[in-house]
């Protein structure tokens, strides 16, 4: 109760204006009004938000239990069985007639591709399905070549195998199919170079230059595939295609400069990719190409062992420079 109100009520009682009980009634009414105002203010005041409950610690998802030993034994057993069938087929290939060869190749292709399709449909072992599909593509191409024979058989066989590999990459998206695609494209480059683009009186050195250009196209195709599929595998295979192109240019007459250009462009692209993606395969493939192409090309240019030494020095300097740049960038990151 404010003291000012008490003093005023006391003065009024002393002056005879109010009686004592009237003064007490006014004091009680004033106290009730003050208490009501305090209660209303307390009700309108926002309550402090309760602290959020602590988040439960994240636990890593429990991987489904798998028997690794059984899986490894399955792969080993499948490889041994496939190897045994291949050896038996090769041992009796010369004694088999054309119909038997065609049926053997066709059945093998159907079994491999059918097994891959079943594994994919039942969502079992995607990697194994990709491996079987990659083998099936190659066997189907070989069976096509056996059925048609001749230059046309080789070209059509490569086309069939490549079409199946592209279908497998679209559906299964396995790294083994990328390897199979690289192998099929490499065989296709050699087949088209020998059977289509090389004239009958052409020399082997001219054919080597054509094949070198074809392997550059293979590297471009694999580089594009790396944008939509397993990038480290695809780009490493693109580097292997550039290495194959460099070897072909080394066989070509006066192709050492082109071999050096291709053998430098490929590793440079791989080292840049390594700096961005940190995939060790890029660095391994790029360094291997530099250390092989530069000494070999300079040896052919100089016809002296000193060329090998110069090539090794240049390749080593380039590698050390690349390592220095990558180390500085990693420290900056």
Backbone bond lengths (Angstrom), bond angles and torsions (degrees), N, CA, C in turn:
res aa  C-N    CA-C-N  psi(-1)  N-CA   C-N-CA  omega(-1)  CA-C   N-CA-C  phi
1 X - - - 1.445 - - 1.535 108.51 -
2 X 1.321 119.28 129.40 1.465 120.42 179.87 1.527 110.95 -66.73
3 X 1.291 117.57 139.72 1.472 122.74 -178.86 1.531 111.89 -65.90
4 X 1.337 116.65 -28.50 1.479 119.62 179.50 1.528 110.98 -63.02
5 X 1.361 116.33 -39.77 1.464 119.84 178.16 1.536 110.64 -66.68
6 X 1.340 117.08 -40.78 1.471 120.28 178.63 1.532 110.86 -61.61
7 X 1.327 116.43 -41.78 1.460 119.49 -178.97 1.540 111.40 -66.14
8 X 1.327 115.23 -39.80 1.468 118.94 -179.08 1.532 110.88 -67.74
9 X 1.350 116.10 -41.41 1.467 119.03 178.57 1.528 111.33 -65.63
10 X 1.318 117.52 -38.04 1.460 121.92 178.91 1.535 110.40 -64.66
11 X 1.326 117.14 -39.27 1.477 120.44 179.87 1.535 110.98 -66.65
12 X 1.387 113.42 -40.23 1.468 116.85 -179.74 1.545 111.61 -67.74
13 X 1.327 117.00 -35.81 1.473 120.46 177.82 1.529 110.07 -67.51
14 X 1.332 116.21 -41.72 1.473 120.30 -179.63 1.533 110.92 -65.07
15 X 1.342 115.85 -34.77 1.479 119.79 179.82 1.515 111.98 -79.68
16 X 1.327 119.66 -4.71 1.442 122.93 178.82 1.513 113.65 81.70
17 X 1.353 116.36 7.09 1.475 118.75 179.52 1.517 110.31 -72.48
18 X 1.339 116.76 -41.24 1.464 122.11 -179.99 1.511 109.12 -120.64
19 X 1.308 114.36 151.85 1.438 118.83 171.06 1.525 109.85 -91.18
20 X 1.367 112.63 167.95 1.463 116.95 -173.96 1.516 111.69 -63.40
21 X 1.310 117.55 -41.78 1.475 118.48 -176.90 1.523 110.67 -68.86
22 X 1.378 116.41 -30.27 1.464 117.87 176.97 1.528 111.01 -68.37
23 X 1.305 116.50 -39.75 1.461 119.99 178.56 1.537 110.68 -62.60
24 X 1.330 116.04 -41.83 1.478 118.43 179.44 1.513 111.30 -66.17
25 X 1.362 118.00 -36.57 1.467 120.13 177.92 1.524 111.03 -63.41
26 X 1.364 114.79 -42.66 1.482 117.50 178.04 1.539 111.71 -63.74
27 X 1.339 115.61 -39.05 1.476 118.42 178.91 1.518 110.99 -64.02
28 X 1.359 117.04 -42.56 1.475 120.00 179.37 1.524 111.47 -64.34
29 X 1.353 116.38 -39.77 1.471 118.80 178.62 1.524 111.02 -63.73
30 X 1.365 115.57 -41.25 1.477 118.44 178.87 1.535 111.20 -63.87
31 X 1.352 116.74 -40.25 1.470 119.74 178.61 1.534 111.28 -63.48
32 X 1.371 116.34 -40.66 1.471 119.39 -179.95 1.521 111.22 -64.93
33 X 1.362 115.66 -38.24 1.475 118.15 179.67 1.520 111.29 -66.36
34 X 1.319 117.84 -40.06 1.472 121.25 178.81 1.528 110.85 -64.34
35 X 1.358 115.86 -43.76 1.467 118.93 179.51 1.529 111.46 -62.62
36 X 1.363 117.90 -39.17 1.467 120.60 179.24 1.516 110.81 -65.11
37 X 1.341 116.61 -39.57 1.475 118.96 178.87 1.527 111.85 -64.81
38 X 1.322 116.13 -39.92 1.483 119.65 178.51 1.519 111.15 -65.09
39 X 1.368 116.60 -41.17 1.468 119.60 179.68 1.521 111.50 -65.41
40 X 1.360 117.41 -39.97 1.472 120.35 178.73 1.521 111.19 -64.49
41 X 1.336 116.03 -40.63 1.471 118.40 178.71 1.521 111.42 -65.12
42 X 1.337 115.96 -35.56 1.474 118.80 178.56 1.523 111.67 -67.75
43 X 1.363 115.25 -36.30 1.467 117.54 179.33 1.523 111.58 -69.95
44 X 1.322 119.06 -35.18 1.466 121.73 -177.27 1.523 112.84 -80.57
45 X 1.318 117.93 -14.89 1.459 119.80 -179.31 1.529 108.99 -71.54
46 X 1.381 119.27 128.55 1.478 120.83 179.19 1.514 111.68 -64.62
47 X 1.305 113.61 135.62 1.463 118.77 178.97 1.526 110.02 -74.23
48 X 1.300 118.19 141.63 1.479 120.16 178.13 1.533 110.48 -63.79
49 X 1.341 113.67 136.56 1.467 118.62 -178.81 1.523 110.48 -65.33
50 X 1.295 113.36 137.04 1.462 117.85 179.26 1.526 109.46 -70.94
51 X 1.304 117.79 138.89 1.474 119.29 179.78 1.526 110.33 -61.90
52 X 1.338 116.05 140.67 1.476 118.20 -179.58 1.519 111.01 -63.69
53 X 1.298 115.59 146.07 1.470 117.75 179.40 1.520 110.56 -64.00
54 X 1.287 118.00 145.08 1.480 120.08 -179.45 1.520 110.85 -62.32
55 X 1.351 114.37 138.20 1.461 119.20 179.62 1.529 110.34 -69.91
56 X 1.301 115.88 136.43 1.474 117.20 177.25 1.519 110.25 -65.96
57 X 1.297 118.36 144.47 1.475 120.54 179.36 1.520 110.64 -61.76
58 X 1.351 113.53 137.15 1.452 118.96 179.59 1.521 110.31 -72.13
59 X 1.276 113.91 131.32 1.460 119.40 177.20 1.514 108.59 -110.30
60 X 1.303 118.06 134.29 1.469 119.84 -179.60 1.520 110.51 -61.16
61 X 1.333 115.90 144.22 1.468 118.08 179.01 1.520 111.13 -61.70
62 X 1.268 113.88 140.35 1.459 119.56 -178.59 1.518 108.51 -79.19
63 X 1.311 115.67 118.86 1.461 119.63 179.45 1.519 109.52 -71.76
64 X 1.321 115.46 141.10 1.462 117.31 178.24 1.519 110.63 -62.43
65 X 1.269 114.70 139.00 1.454 120.22 -177.18 1.525 110.48 -68.59
66 X 1.286 115.51 131.28 1.466 120.19 178.09 1.513 108.27 -137.04
67 X 1.279 114.33 142.45 1.449 120.48 179.67 1.518 108.19 -86.58
68 X 1.335 116.26 100.40 1.461 120.19 -176.52 1.522 111.45 -64.16
69 X 1.340 117.15 -35.54 1.458 119.65 -178.42 1.527 111.07 -63.68
70 X 1.332 116.11 -41.82 1.462 119.04 179.32 1.528 110.79 -64.29
71 X 1.343 116.03 -39.67 1.464 118.58 179.87 1.519 111.49 -65.46
72 X 1.341 116.49 -43.37 1.465 119.64 179.13 1.529 110.68 -62.99
73 X 1.325 116.07 -43.88 1.464 119.13 178.67 1.527 111.02 -62.97
74 X 1.339 116.68 -34.20 1.460 118.91 177.31 1.516 111.84 -64.39
75 X 1.336 116.25 -43.51 1.467 119.01 178.09 1.529 111.15 -64.26
76 X 1.327 116.10 -44.35 1.467 119.33 -179.22 1.530 110.38 -63.25
77 X 1.341 116.01 -44.05 1.462 118.45 178.99 1.517 112.46 -63.47
78 X 1.315 117.23 -40.75 1.457 119.68 177.21 1.514 112.44 -63.67
79 X 1.350 116.77 -40.99 1.461 119.75 178.55 1.522 111.54 -64.59
80 X 1.350 116.95 -41.38 1.464 119.92 178.90 1.532 111.21 -64.91
81 X 1.332 116.14 -41.59 1.458 119.12 179.14 1.524 111.15 -64.22
82 X 1.332 116.31 -43.15 1.453 119.42 178.12 1.525 111.44 -64.26
83 X 1.331 116.47 -40.35 1.462 119.19 177.49 1.518 112.38 -63.87
84 X 1.337 116.76 -39.59 1.465 119.42 178.45 1.526 111.47 -64.20
85 X 1.323 116.46 -42.72 1.471 119.29 178.20 1.526 110.47 -63.33
86 X 1.344 116.52 -41.45 1.463 119.59 179.45 1.525 111.31 -63.53
87 X 1.342 117.47 -41.71 1.463 119.79 179.49 1.529 111.80 -65.49
88 X 1.327 116.49 -42.40 1.462 119.08 178.23 1.527 111.31 -63.52
89 X 1.324 116.59 -38.58 1.462 119.78 179.34 1.524 110.90 -66.80
90 X 1.333 117.32 -44.02 1.459 120.10 179.85 1.527 111.43 -66.46
91 X 1.338 117.03 -35.85 1.463 119.53 -179.57 1.521 111.80 -65.78
92 X 1.316 116.32 -32.94 1.463 119.94 -178.18 1.527 112.85 -105.01
93 X 1.330 117.70 9.09 1.463 119.94 -175.64 1.528 112.12 -63.63
94 X 1.318 116.46 -41.13 1.464 118.83 -177.83 1.512 112.82 -67.08
95 X 1.298 118.01 -27.12 1.461 120.71 -179.05 1.526 112.81 -90.52
96 X 1.310 117.64 -6.89 1.459 120.73 -178.09 1.522 110.55 -85.71
97 X 1.318 116.32 143.07 1.447 120.79 175.41 1.520 111.35 -76.83
98 X 1.347 114.97 174.01 1.461 119.03 -177.79 1.520 111.41 -63.46
99 X 1.324 117.94 -41.40 1.462 120.99 179.85 1.528 111.06 -63.69
100 X 1.337 115.95 -40.74 1.465 119.19 179.39 1.523 110.90 -65.93
101 X 1.336 116.98 -38.14 1.461 119.40 178.56 1.527 111.24 -65.64
102 X 1.329 115.41 -42.92 1.465 118.49 -179.93 1.530 110.65 -64.12
103 X 1.321 116.28 -44.60 1.469 119.35 -178.88 1.522 111.35 -65.90
104 X 1.342 117.28 -38.27 1.465 119.96 178.70 1.525 111.40 -62.97
105 X 1.343 115.85 -48.03 1.458 119.10 179.54 1.520 112.62 -64.98
106 X 1.333 116.50 -39.65 1.465 119.78 -179.17 1.524 111.54 -66.90
107 X 1.338 116.27 -43.49 1.465 119.51 179.81 1.526 110.78 -63.85
108 X 1.337 116.26 -42.27 1.467 119.20 179.28 1.528 110.85 -62.12
109 X 1.333 116.92 -42.43 1.463 120.15 179.57 1.521 111.15 -64.94
110 X 1.328 117.28 -42.96 1.464 120.99 -179.46 1.524 110.45 -64.47
111 X 1.325 117.24 -41.40 1.464 120.43 -179.63 1.531 110.90 -64.09
112 X 1.325 116.55 -45.69 1.463 119.69 -178.53 1.530 111.43 -66.19
113 X 1.317 116.58 -48.41 1.461 119.70 -178.93 1.533 111.23 -67.58
114 X 1.338 116.27 -39.57 1.462 118.72 178.21 1.511 112.29 -64.01
115 X 1.329 117.56 -39.48 1.466 120.28 177.48 1.526 111.05 -63.65
116 X 1.341 116.20 -40.10 1.462 119.29 178.07 1.528 111.19 -63.60
117 X 1.329 116.90 -41.42 1.463 120.10 179.81 1.530 110.90 -64.78
118 X 1.327 116.93 -42.89 1.469 119.57 179.76 1.525 111.65 -64.17
119 X 1.316 116.80 -41.60 1.464 119.42 179.05 1.530 110.74 -63.49
120 X 1.319 116.66 -37.79 1.462 119.44 179.32 1.523 110.80 -70.19
121 X 1.334 118.05 -42.29 1.457 120.70 -178.39 1.522 111.98 -65.21
122 X 1.330 116.82 -36.10 1.458 120.71 -179.88 1.530 112.04 -91.66
123 X 1.345 116.61 7.75 1.467 122.03 176.80 1.524 112.01 54.63
124 X 1.306 115.21 49.41 1.464 120.53 179.09 1.522 109.22 -124.62
125 X 1.304 117.31 129.11 1.458 123.53 170.14 1.533 111.81 51.15
126 X 1.331 116.82 72.22 1.459 120.22 -179.32 1.529 111.99 -62.92
127 X 1.330 116.70 -38.12 1.464 119.14 179.13 1.520 111.29 -64.81
128 X 1.328 117.01 -41.67 1.457 119.92 177.69 1.525 110.55 -65.26
129 X 1.332 116.64 -38.34 1.460 119.55 177.52 1.524 110.94 -62.05
130 X 1.327 117.23 -40.96 1.467 120.34 178.18 1.522 111.33 -65.33
131 X 1.332 116.57 -40.82 1.465 119.83 179.43 1.531 111.12 -63.92
132 X 1.337 116.83 -44.69 1.461 119.90 178.57 1.530 110.83 -64.97
133 X 1.336 117.03 -38.66 1.460 119.58 178.79 1.529 111.20 -64.96
134 X 1.321 117.33 -39.16 1.468 119.79 179.42 1.525 110.94 -64.49
135 X 1.340 116.58 -41.57 1.469 119.20 176.17 1.531 110.85 -65.87
136 X 1.336 116.44 -40.26 1.455 120.27 -179.89 1.513 112.42 -62.69
137 X 1.341 117.38 -37.94 1.465 120.13 178.23 1.528 111.10 -61.84
138 X 1.322 116.19 -45.23 1.470 119.99 -179.49 1.527 111.34 -66.25
139 X 1.337 116.54 -42.29 1.464 119.70 179.64 1.524 110.49 -65.98
140 X 1.328 117.83 -37.13 1.470 120.66 178.51 1.524 110.51 -64.61
141 X 1.320 116.88 -40.62 1.459 119.28 176.13 1.515 112.46 -63.40
142 X 1.336 116.17 -40.46 1.467 119.63 178.21 1.528 111.05 -66.01
143 X 1.337 116.83 -40.64 1.466 119.95 178.32 1.523 111.06 -63.40
144 X 1.326 117.11 -36.85 1.471 120.19 176.40 1.514 111.12 -64.13
145 X 1.328 116.09 -41.28 1.469 119.39 178.15 1.525 111.15 -64.00
146 X 1.328 117.03 -40.25 1.465 120.34 178.74 1.530 110.58 -64.87
147 X 1.323 116.89 -36.62 1.462 120.28 -177.43 1.520 112.09 -72.58
148 X 1.331 117.79 -36.28 1.470 120.45 -175.05 1.520 111.77 -97.00
149 X 1.322 117.60 -40.39 1.452 124.99 179.52 1.534 111.76 66.29
150 X 1.323 114.54 165.05 1.457 120.72 176.55 1.513 113.04 75.18
151 X 1.351 115.01 -170.04 1.454 120.62 -179.67 1.526 111.47 -63.18
152 X 1.326 116.99 -41.52 1.458 120.31 178.74 1.523 110.96 -62.27
153 X 1.329 117.63 -38.14 1.455 120.86 178.11 1.513 112.20 -62.82
154 X 1.336 116.95 -40.34 1.461 119.44 179.47 1.538 111.17 -65.52
155 X 1.332 116.13 -44.96 1.464 119.48 -178.70 1.533 110.73 -65.73
156 X 1.334 116.60 -47.08 1.463 119.67 -178.83 1.522 110.69 -66.84
157 X 1.327 117.53 -37.08 1.464 120.28 177.66 1.517 111.82 -61.19
158 X 1.332 117.13 -42.64 1.466 120.35 176.97 1.527 110.22 -64.16
159 X 1.352 116.86 -40.34 1.457 119.90 179.96 1.529 111.52 -63.94
160 X 1.341 117.50 -41.79 1.464 120.91 179.04 1.532 110.25 -64.54
161 X 1.318 116.72 -46.71 1.466 119.80 -179.67 1.527 111.29 -62.46
162 X 1.341 116.91 -40.38 1.460 120.21 -179.62 1.530 111.24 -67.61
163 X 1.331 116.80 -39.51 1.472 119.61 178.20 1.531 111.02 -63.15
164 X 1.331 116.97 -43.18 1.469 119.69 178.37 1.529 111.44 -65.73
165 X 1.342 116.37 -38.11 1.467 119.19 178.57 1.523 111.15 -65.20
166 X 1.337 117.46 -40.33 1.467 120.40 177.56 1.530 110.78 -64.21
167 X 1.328 116.73 -40.13 1.460 119.98 176.89 1.531 110.83 -63.60
168 X 1.339 115.80 -41.58 1.462 119.17 177.89 1.517 112.52 -65.02
169 X 1.342 117.43 -39.16 1.468 119.76 177.00 1.518 111.60 -63.14
170 X 1.327 117.04 -36.92 1.457 119.82 179.71 1.532 111.43 -70.80
171 X 1.334 117.11 -35.11 1.464 119.84 -173.50 1.528 112.20 -94.28
172 X 1.333 116.79 -45.19 1.462 120.94 -173.81 1.525 112.93 -96.18
173 X 1.331 117.00 -35.61 1.469 121.16 177.01 1.522 112.15 57.37
174 X 1.323 117.62 48.29 1.455 121.03 178.76 1.513 111.54 -103.40
175 X 1.346 116.35 150.51 1.460 120.05 -179.64 1.523 111.90 -66.77
176 X 1.353 117.77 -30.73 1.461 119.56 178.09 1.525 111.30 -64.01
177 X 1.328 117.78 -30.59 1.456 120.72 176.24 1.525 111.29 -69.83
178 X 1.327 117.56 -30.45 1.461 119.71 173.41 1.525 110.96 -65.17
179 X 1.333 116.17 -41.07 1.463 119.80 176.69 1.523 110.70 -63.10
180 X 1.340 116.23 -43.08 1.461 119.61 177.84 1.525 111.31 -63.46
181 X 1.327 116.84 -39.53 1.461 120.04 177.90 1.519 111.44 -62.59
182 X 1.335 116.78 -41.46 1.461 120.13 176.87 1.532 110.84 -61.58
183 X 1.342 116.84 -45.08 1.456 119.47 179.05 1.522 112.56 -63.00
184 X 1.339 116.59 -41.75 1.469 120.01 -179.74 1.528 110.34 -66.48
185 X 1.336 116.84 -42.28 1.465 119.39 178.10 1.523 111.51 -64.31
186 X 1.333 117.27 -38.15 1.459 120.07 177.92 1.530 110.91 -63.44
187 X 1.335 116.11 -45.91 1.470 119.20 176.55 1.520 110.39 -62.87
188 X 1.331 116.69 -38.35 1.457 119.39 178.43 1.515 112.58 -62.71
189 X 1.338 117.25 -39.81 1.465 120.19 176.82 1.518 110.84 -60.68
190 X 1.323 116.41 -45.36 1.469 119.81 -179.63 1.527 111.30 -66.29
191 X 1.338 116.95 -41.04 1.468 120.03 -179.13 1.522 110.90 -66.62
192 X 1.337 117.32 -46.90 1.468 119.82 -179.10 1.524 110.83 -66.31
193 X 1.347 116.11 -37.00 1.458 118.94 178.22 1.523 111.18 -63.66
194 X 1.327 116.74 -45.23 1.464 120.39 -175.39 1.528 112.50 -77.80
195 X 1.328 117.82 -39.27 1.466 120.31 -170.61 1.523 114.19 -98.67
196 X 1.346 117.24 -21.46 1.468 118.87 -173.77 1.520 112.36 -115.93
197 X 1.333 117.34 -49.60 1.456 120.66 -170.78 1.519 114.32 -91.93
198 X 1.309 118.65 -19.06 1.455 121.22 -179.21 1.523 110.01 -92.35
199 X 1.315 118.69 122.38 1.465 119.57 177.84 1.516 111.27 -66.76
200 X 1.302 115.02 163.31 1.469 119.29 -176.37 1.513 112.26 -62.34
201 X 1.338 117.24 -29.23 1.467 119.39 179.52 1.527 111.94 -99.51
202 X 1.348 117.68 12.33 1.461 120.79 -179.10 1.517 111.71 -73.83
203 X 1.337 115.71 150.14 1.455 120.78 -179.57 1.520 109.98 -90.36
204 X 1.318 114.68 165.08 1.467 120.37 -179.12 1.520 111.53 -66.04
205 X 1.353 117.57 -32.45 1.459 119.96 -179.04 1.526 111.63 -67.64
206 X 1.346 116.57 -38.68 1.467 118.81 176.94 1.529 110.67 -65.46
207 X 1.321 116.36 -39.42 1.464 120.26 177.63 1.527 111.12 -62.19
208 X 1.332 117.14 -34.52 1.461 120.41 179.80 1.526 111.25 -63.33
209 X 1.343 116.42 -39.58 1.458 118.79 177.77 1.522 112.45 -65.25
210 X 1.331 116.35 -39.33 1.469 119.82 177.36 1.531 110.31 -63.93
211 X 1.338 116.04 -43.21 1.460 119.44 178.64 1.521 111.30 -64.32
212 X 1.341 117.31 -36.70 1.458 119.80 177.63 1.516 111.99 -61.35
213 X 1.324 117.05 -40.90 1.461 120.39 175.92 1.524 110.87 -65.15
214 X 1.334 116.47 -39.20 1.467 119.88 178.61 1.513 112.55 -62.63
215 X 1.330 117.18 -38.60 1.466 119.37 179.27 1.533 111.33 -69.69
216 X 1.331 118.15 -28.21 1.465 119.39 173.76 1.528 109.84 -64.33
217 X 1.330 116.96 -40.33 1.469 120.47 176.11 1.522 111.21 -64.53
218 X 1.332 116.63 -37.50 1.477 119.73 176.75 1.528 110.12 -62.26
219 X 1.324 117.09 -41.94 1.464 120.20 177.96 1.520 110.86 -61.56
220 X 1.328 117.30 -39.34 1.469 120.24 178.28 1.529 110.82 -64.39
221 X 1.336 117.10 -43.20 1.469 120.37 179.51 1.524 110.89 -61.91
222 X 1.321 117.32 -44.29 1.466 120.42 179.95 1.527 111.30 -67.80
223 X 1.339 116.59 -33.53 1.457 118.62 175.26 1.518 112.05 -63.26
224 X 1.336 116.94 -38.73 1.457 120.30 176.33 1.533 111.37 -68.15
225 X 1.338 116.46 -38.83 1.470 118.94 178.05 1.525 111.40 -63.72
226 X 1.326 116.58 -30.18 1.456 119.58 178.72 1.517 113.56 -65.48
227 X 1.321 117.48 -17.15 1.464 120.04 177.86 1.518 112.61 -77.90
228 X 1.335 117.36 -18.51 1.467 120.47 -176.92 1.520 112.74 -122.44
229 X 1.307 118.90 -12.95 1.457 121.95 -179.03 1.523 109.70 -128.90
230 X 1.322 117.21 -164.47 1.461 123.33 -175.02 1.530 109.68 -54.72
231 X 1.341 116.18 101.41 1.458 119.93 -171.50 1.521 113.95 -65.61
232 X 1.343 120.23 -48.20 1.471 118.00 -179.95 1.522 113.38 -58.00
233 X 1.334 117.24 -42.86 1.468 119.57 179.92 1.519 111.17 -66.59
234 X 1.332 117.51 -46.08 1.461 121.11 -176.90 1.526 111.08 -63.84
235 X 1.325 117.29 -45.48 1.463 119.34 -177.54 1.533 111.78 -73.10
236 X 1.314 117.78 -30.85 1.467 119.38 173.99 1.526 110.64 -65.94
237 X 1.332 116.74 -40.48 1.467 120.18 176.02 1.524 111.15 -66.84
238 X 1.336 117.46 -33.45 1.459 119.71 174.27 1.529 110.17 -62.25
239 X 1.329 116.66 -39.69 1.461 119.34 174.81 1.517 111.85 -63.78
240 X 1.344 117.05 -38.52 1.464 119.80 176.53 1.522 110.92 -64.07
241 X 1.345 117.63 -35.28 1.462 120.51 176.75 1.531 110.71 -66.09
242 X 1.325 117.66 -39.09 1.465 120.34 176.13 1.530 110.99 -64.84
243 X 1.322 116.30 -37.11 1.467 119.90 175.39 1.531 110.83 -62.66
244 X 1.338 116.97 -43.50 1.465 120.48 177.74 1.519 110.74 -62.57
245 X 1.333 116.91 -38.96 1.461 119.95 177.35 1.526 111.00 -62.94
246 X 1.323 116.62 -40.83 1.470 119.63 178.82 1.519 111.09 -62.79
247 X 1.328 117.49 -41.21 1.465 120.25 178.39 1.520 110.46 -62.74
248 X 1.340 116.45 -41.16 1.477 118.69 178.46 1.524 111.01 -63.59
249 X 1.335 117.38 -40.11 1.455 119.19 179.14 1.525 112.15 -68.36
250 X 1.321 117.48 -27.74 1.465 119.25 175.29 1.527 111.27 -66.95
251 X 1.332 117.08 -30.37 1.467 120.45 177.45 1.520 110.75 -76.65
252 X 1.338 117.10 -31.83 1.456 121.45 -179.84 1.531 110.80 -63.15
253 X 1.333 116.98 142.34 1.464 120.89 176.66 1.521 110.03 -62.09
254 X 1.356 115.03 128.40 1.458 122.52 -179.38 1.535 111.44 54.13
255 X 1.310 115.03 39.26 1.455 119.24 179.32 1.514 113.48 -104.44
256 X 1.354 117.46 11.96 1.459 119.53 -176.46 1.528 112.02 -65.83
257 X 1.335 117.02 -37.28 1.470 118.90 -179.87 1.521 110.34 -66.02
258 X 1.324 116.26 -41.97 1.463 119.04 177.57 1.523 110.58 -64.92
259 X 1.333 116.47 -37.55 1.465 119.58 177.60 1.523 110.85 -62.73
260 X 1.346 116.89 -40.30 1.456 119.92 177.68 1.526 111.01 -65.71
261 X 1.339 116.31 -40.21 1.466 119.13 -179.69 1.528 111.17 -63.95
262 X 1.346 115.85 -47.75 1.467 119.31 -179.77 1.519 110.59 -67.98
263 X 1.348 116.23 -40.62 1.460 120.71 -179.42 1.509 113.82 -70.82
264 X 1.327 117.50 -9.06 1.465 120.99 175.12 1.524 111.11 -102.30
265 X 1.332 116.49 -37.91 1.472 120.24 -179.01 1.528 111.11 -64.75
266 X 1.339 116.56 -42.62 1.460 119.70 -179.83 1.526 112.94 -61.90
267 X 1.354 118.77 -53.28 1.464 119.15 177.44 1.522 113.75 -61.71
268 X 1.335 117.08 -34.53 1.468 118.57 178.27 1.530 110.81 -62.47
269 X 1.327 116.34 -44.25 1.468 119.30 178.17 1.525 111.14 -63.65
270 X 1.330 116.95 -39.69 1.460 120.00 -179.94 1.524 111.75 -66.97
271 X 1.330 116.92 -39.19 1.464 119.44 179.70 1.534 111.03 -68.96
272 X 1.331 116.58 -35.82 1.469 118.79 174.69 1.532 109.86 -63.97
273 X 1.336 115.71 -42.66 1.470 119.18 177.93 1.527 110.87 -63.37
274 X 1.331 117.00 -36.86 1.468 119.86 177.59 1.519 110.98 -64.60
275 X 1.343 116.75 -38.55 1.451 119.70 178.37 1.513 113.13 -64.68
276 X 1.336 117.05 -26.15 1.457 120.48 -178.33 1.526 112.49 -95.01
277 X 1.332 116.56 -37.20 1.462 119.99 -172.63 1.525 113.61 -104.42
278 X 1.328 118.06 -17.49 1.462 122.82 -178.65 1.536 112.29 60.00
279 X 1.323 116.82 34.60 1.463 120.79 175.02 1.523 108.17 -93.47
280 X 1.329 117.41 117.13 1.464 120.96 -173.79 1.517 112.72 -63.64
281 X 1.340 117.90 -24.81 1.466 120.26 179.90 1.526 111.18 -60.70
282 X 1.334 117.76 -34.93 1.456 120.27 179.30 1.526 111.27 -61.52
283 X 1.330 115.60 -46.30 1.463 119.64 -178.43 1.524 110.99 -66.30
284 X 1.329 117.34 -40.48 1.466 120.55 -178.65 1.526 110.49 -63.52
285 X 1.339 117.11 -48.72 1.462 120.29 -178.36 1.528 110.72 -66.27
286 X 1.331 116.97 -43.62 1.459 119.69 -179.46 1.518 112.68 -62.71
287 X 1.324 117.90 -44.59 1.468 121.02 178.71 1.527 111.24 -64.71
288 X 1.319 116.94 -38.43 1.466 120.04 179.52 1.523 111.16 -62.87
289 X 1.333 117.16 -41.84 1.466 120.17 179.58 1.526 110.46 -63.96
290 X 1.330 117.36 -45.81 1.463 120.29 -179.70 1.523 111.86 -60.18
291 X 1.328 115.42 -44.63 1.462 119.22 -175.06 1.522 112.63 -72.01
292 X 1.336 118.61 -16.47 1.467 120.97 178.57 1.523 111.07 -97.60
293 X 1.338 117.47 -47.13 1.463 120.63 -170.86 1.531 112.15 -72.70
294 X 1.326 117.66 -45.67 1.465 118.86 -175.62 1.539 112.44 -62.48
295 X 1.322 120.17 -51.16 1.476 117.53 178.32 1.533 112.55 -61.80
296 X 1.315 117.88 -40.79 1.462 120.17 -178.05 1.523 111.34 -66.40
297 X 1.334 117.15 -45.21 1.464 120.31 -178.85 1.525 111.41 -65.17
298 X 1.315 117.60 -42.72 1.462 119.70 179.46 1.523 111.79 -69.21
299 X 1.316 117.01 -30.69 1.471 118.49 174.83 1.530 111.06 -64.87
300 X 1.355 115.56 -40.27 1.461 117.66 178.47 1.526 111.54 -70.49
301 X 1.332 118.14 -32.34 1.458 120.57 179.13 1.523 111.84 -71.08
302 X 1.324 117.41 -42.62 1.467 121.34 -175.63 1.523 113.12 -93.83
303 X 1.338 116.49 -17.45 1.467 121.26 -175.74 1.529 110.64 53.31
304 X 1.332 115.23 41.49 1.454 120.72 -176.94 1.523 107.90 -151.48
305 X 1.339 114.15 149.94 1.463 119.00 178.25 1.521 111.05 -64.28
306 X 1.352 115.98 -24.43 1.460 118.52 178.12 1.527 111.00 -60.28
307 X 1.327 116.79 -29.94 1.457 119.63 177.21 1.524 111.81 -62.73
308 X 1.336 115.74 -36.56 1.467 119.09 177.48 1.527 110.18 -63.40
309 X 1.342 115.79 -43.59 1.464 119.46 179.49 1.520 111.42 -63.17
310 X 1.344 115.74 -43.42 1.468 118.92 179.32 1.527 110.19 -63.13
311 X 1.315 116.19 -42.33 1.456 119.78 178.92 1.524 112.09 -61.78
312 X 1.323 116.65 -41.56 1.459 119.89 178.17 1.525 111.37 -64.70
313 X 1.363 115.97 -39.44 1.462 119.26 178.87 1.528 110.73 -64.52
314 X 1.340 115.98 -44.70 1.469 119.48 179.98 1.532 110.70 -63.53
315 X 1.331 116.48 -45.48 1.465 119.81 -179.39 1.520 111.07 -64.16
316 X 1.335 116.65 -42.45 1.466 119.62 179.63 1.528 111.15 -65.23
317 X 1.359 116.15 -40.83 1.459 118.86 177.57 1.523 112.10 -61.99
318 X 1.328 115.75 -42.02 1.468 118.90 178.41 1.526 111.16 -63.44
319 X 1.328 116.49 -40.58 1.460 119.81 -179.95 1.531 111.16 -66.66
320 X 1.341 116.24 -42.53 1.466 118.92 178.93 1.524 111.23 -64.61
321 X 1.339 116.44 -39.50 1.458 119.95 177.56 1.528 111.07 -63.16
322 X 1.337 116.18 -41.92 1.464 119.78 178.79 1.523 110.98 -64.81
323 X 1.338 116.58 -42.01 1.466 119.85 178.67 1.527 110.80 -63.16
324 X 1.346 117.34 -39.39 1.464 120.77 179.33 1.526 110.63 -63.85
325 X 1.332 116.67 -44.62 1.459 119.27 179.85 1.525 111.00 -63.99
326 X 1.324 116.81 -42.85 1.454 120.09 -179.00 1.520 110.96 -66.31
327 X 1.328 116.96 -37.26 1.469 120.20 179.39 1.535 110.69 -66.61
328 X 1.340 116.67 -41.58 1.459 119.76 178.59 1.524 111.30 -65.26
329 X 1.329 115.29 -39.02 1.471 117.84 179.43 1.527 110.52 -67.23
330 X 1.327 116.89 -40.21 1.463 119.27 178.95 1.518 110.68 -64.33
331 X 1.344 117.55 -38.52 1.464 120.03 178.29 1.526 110.76 -66.67
332 X 1.359 116.59 -36.48 1.461 119.48 178.04 1.521 111.48 -66.94
333 X 1.353 116.54 -36.51 1.462 120.33 177.58 1.520 112.05 -67.89
